[in-house]
């Protein structure tokens, strides 16, 4: 999972950092600008674009947890590799539509 998320970081400039990777837990930090690491909203408020991402994912039966500008990934330990891959593919698709 961490390798896929690091790949998303290279692809999407709104990903400032990917942390974690111990087992099936990771945090994706979204930023307005990767160089300055400026958050798109004041902590702990989640930006509207991130709330839309979560709503759109849920409509496709994938649940992402957020806190402020962070996406918290902690899938169940019994998740199938294909299910996890599908969720990360969806995250990639939805991140492409996020603009701060």
N, C-alpha and C positions, 0 to 999 in steps of 0.2 A: 504494500500500500504506500509506504513512504517513497519508494522509487517513482511510482506513478504520480504522486503529489509533487515531487521535485520536478518531474517533467512538466506538470501543469504550471509550476512556478516559472519555468523557462518560457513557456508559451504565453502566459497571461501577465502583463505588467502590473496588474492590480494585486498580485500576490507578492507581498513584501517578504514573507518568511514562511517556512514550513518547519514546525517543531514536533518533537516526539519521535514516534517510530518504534517505541518499545512495545512490541506486540501489535495489537490492533487499536492503537490510540495515536492520534495526531491532531495538531492544531494548524490551521491555515489562517494566516494573518493577512487581511486585505488592507490595502493602503491606497491613498489618493495618488501618491507619487513614490515610487520605489526608492529614489535617491534620498529624498528627505524623510521618508517613512511616515509622512503625514497621514494621520487617520482620517477616514472620510466622515467621521462624526465624533462628537465629544463622548468620551467614555462615561457611562456604560451603554449609551444609546446605540442601537443598531441602525445603520443607514437604511433608508427606504428601499434602495436597490437590493440590499442583502435580504431584507424581509420578503421582497418579491421572489428572490431566488428560492428561498425556503418554501414559500407558498407554491411556486411552480413545481418544485421537486415533489412536494407532498401530493399534488394533483397527479403525479406519475408514480405514486406509491413508494417514494424514497423520502426518508426523514433525515434532515440535517439539523443539528443543534447549533445555535449561535449565541454568542455573548459579546455585545459590543460589535467590534469589527472582526471577530474571530469566528471561524467555522470549526466546530469541535467534531471530530470523527472518532467514534467509538462503536463500531459495529459489533453485534453479538459474536461471541467466539465460535458459534456454530454456523456462521455465514459461509455460504459456498463461494468458492473463488469466482465463479461466473456472476453471482449476485453482486459481489464486491466490485468486480470489473464493470458491470453495468452501471452501478451507482457512481463510480468514478468517471465513467464516460458521460453520464448525465451531468455531473458536476462540471466537467469540462465544457459541455454545451451551454450550460446556464451561465457560467462565468464569462463566456464570450459576449453575452448580452448585458453584462453589468458595466455601467459607466458612472464614475463619480465626478 
